[in-house]
């Protein structure tokens, strides 16, 4: 087992691991106590994920982030949790907006994630009209049923399935696992990636709106899901997914940004929230409004 520590004081803006991983950004991490998206933060709780065949566990104690892995994973941990982001600068240069400032003050240390693109794509295809806890359960079920089991530190972990593994699933099987009408979307998208028709990672090299259009070729992917993949897997920090919570925020706080179409509204709210890091602002507002509602 490889282990390491990263001092929290060395991270600009700190790190709130609970908020980072349980704020609706990621469904590819799990909590060691099985309470992901169902419980309050538990200091010292391990979170874990599987990337490229390696189990990675991380937790925060008083002054440090600890990680354990089947490989030397410090670089991966820094990448997955975006630990090199200058969070202090991102917050300091954000627009002087009352709702945004309130959200930044309330959720200090929450960072964007950088999850693997294929798993993120499937996760957000599954997210339509679902609560975050249900989405996480659904994605965990896909890993358990179709992903590769890995032994680490005396326990069995399941990687999220590869496109080839998930493409072997049938619509009926996925419906039985609770995916409902999303089942054919997941199967067809997995087939597209497995067959080499397209891969979500290929969007990384495109301009933002071209990248969003590219992702919309996958079955079950519209503008909002595409923006989620761009923001939480492909480093498009300007992406602002227009989900239910952000639409509510626009209606109440930014009505002049409503342009009547996704594209026009997206451009307007990105400008209002600071353009370059508008996705950071979106994530804080989303989490602030969602947790304030008791979801």
N, C-alpha and C positions, 0 to 999 in steps of 0.2 A: 504493500500500500504506500502510495506517495501522499505526503501531507504538506501543508504550508499555511502561513498566516500573512495577512495584509493589514497593517495598522489602519484603523478607520480615520485617524487623524491625518493620514497621508492623502486622503481622498477629498478633492475640492467639493465642498457641499455635503460631505459625509455619505452615509448609506443607510437607508431604512430597508432592510431586506424583505421584511413582511409586506410593506406597501409596494415595493418593486415587483414582487412575484405574485401578490394577491390583489392586484389592482385592475384585473381584466385584460392585461397585456399578454400574458403567457398562460398556455394550457399544457406546456410540455415539461414544466417542473412539477414535482409532487412533494408533499410534506411527509416527513418520516412518521408522524403520528396519525396520518390518514385524514387530517382535518382541513385539508386545503379548501379554501373558499367557504368554510363552514364554521370557523372559530376565530377567536381573538388571537393576537400575537402571543406566542409562547417563547420567551427568551431562551436561546440555546437550542431551539428546535432545528433539526437538520432538514434542509431541502435537497432534493436530488433530481438529476436529469441524466439522460444518456445522449452522448454526442460522438458520432463516428466510432461506435463500439466501446466507448469508455464511460463508465459510471463516474459522475461527478457529484459530490456532496458539498454543501456549503451551509454555514451558519454564522451568526454574529453573536459575540459575547460583548462584554462591556466596552472594550476598546479595540476590538479586532474582528476581522473576518477570518474564519478558519475554513479550509477546504481539505477534502480527502478525495482520492481518485485512484483508479487503476493505472494512471499515467501521471507524468508531471503536468499538472493542469492549470498552473497559475495564469498562463497566457490565455487559456480558454475561459477561465473564470473572469478575468478582466474584460474579455471580449463579450461574453454572454451577458454580464451585468453592467456593461458600459462604464466600468470603473474609472476609465481615463477621461470621461467627459468632465469638462470644467463646469460643474453644476452651479457653483457660486456665480460664475460669469453669466451663465444662461439665465439664472433668476434675476441677477442685477440688471441685465440689459433688456428684460422683458418689458412690454408696454405697461404704462402706469394705468392699469385697469383694475377697478375695485374687486371684481369677482376673481380675476386671475391672481391678484396679490393675496386675497383671502385663501385661495387654494394652495399657493406656494407656501404661505406661512403655516397652514394647517398640516401639510404633508411633507415637511422638510426631509430631504434625503431620498425621496423616491426617484429612481432612475428609469430610463427606458431600457428595455431588454433588446437583445439581438439574438433571437431564436433561429434555428435552422429553417430555411425557406419552405421546404415541402411540408414539414409538420405544421408550420404556421398557416400555410395555405389551407390544409385540410381542417385545422382547428377552426378557422373562421368561416369556412363553408358550413361547418356544423353549428355555428353560433347563431344562425338566423332564428329570431324569436325565442331565444333561450336565455335563462339566467346564467350567470357566470359559473355557479356551482354545478349546474347541469351540463354545461359545455365541458367543464373539466372532467366530470365523470364519464362523459361520452368519449372524450379523447383518451382517457386512461383505459377504457374498455377496449378501444381499438389497439392500443399497445399490448394489452394483456392477451388479446385473441390472435393478433397477427404479427406482433413484433418479436424480435429475437430475444430469448431469455438470456440473461447474463448473471453469472455468480460473482459476487463481490462481498468480501468481509462476512462470509457466512450467510448472506441473504441473496435472494433472486430478484433481479430487476428486469424490466422489459423495456427495450428500446421502442421508440415509435416506429411503426412499420416502414420499410422502404417502399417506394412506388411499386416495385415488382411484387412485394409481399401483399400490399393492399389491393393491387389489381387482381389478385386471385379471389378476392371476396365476391360474393354474389349480392345482388340487391336484396334478396330475401333474407340472407344472413344478416346484413346490416340493419334491415328493418327489425329483425328479431332482437338486435342489440339496442334498439331504441332510437335509431337515426331517422326513422320516419321518411318523409318525402326527400330528405337530404341524401338518402342511400344511393340513388342513381348518380347524383352529382359527385359523390365521393368516388364511386367506382369508375366513372368515366374520366374524372380528372386524374386519378391514379394511373389509368390506362394511358392517358395522353403523355404523362411524364415517363412512364415505363417504356413506352414505345418510341420515345425520342421526338414526339411531335412538338413539345415545348417544355420548358422547365422554369419555375418561378424565379430561380436565381439569375436567369438571363435578363430579367428586367433591371438588374442592378446597374447596367452600363448605359441605360437610356436616360433621356431627360424625363423629369418627373411626370408630366401628363402623358407622355408616350409610354412610360413604364406602367402607369395605371391602365391605359388602354390595352397594353400587351397582356396584363394579368386577367383582364376581363374575357379573354378567349377561353379560359378554363370554365368548365361547366359548373354552374352554380355560383359564379363570381360576378358580382356587380361592382359598381364604383366604391361602395363602402367597404366591402371585403377586400378589394384590391388595395385600398388605402391602408387598411390594417396590416396587410402583408408588407407593404412598402415601409410602414413606420416601425413595425416590431421585428422585422427580419432583414430588411434591405437598406437601412441607414438613410431613408428619405425623411429627415427630421422635419421637413416642411409639410408632410402629409397630415391632413386633418380628417379622419373618418367621420362622416356625418351620420352618427348613430342616433338613437332616440334621445339620449341625454344631451348631446351637443345640439340637436335640433331644438330641444326645449330651451337650452341656454340661448340659442339664437333668437328664439321667439320672445324670451323674457328680457334678455340683456342686450342683444345685438340685432334688433329687428331690421335695421337698415342693411344688414348683410344678406338678407334673404332675397336672392336673385331669381327665384322661381324654378331654377334647374340646379342639379347637383354641381355641374361644372362652374356655373356663375357664383353660386353660394360658396362653393369651396374656395374659389379665388378670393372672394371678399372676406371670409372669416380667416383665411390664412394671413391676409394683409393686416387684419385687425389684431391678430394674436402674435404678430411679430415676424412673419414670413419664415426666416431661416430656421427658427426653433418653434414654429407654430405647433408642431406635433407634440413637443414637450408640454406646451401650454394646454393643448387639447387633453392630454393624458391626465394632467393635474385637475382640470375642470371636470372631466368625466368622473374621476375617482371621488372628487369632492361632492359632486351632486349625487352620485350613486350611494355613497356611504351616508350622506345626510338624509337620504330617503329611507334608510334602514334595510336596503337590499343586501 
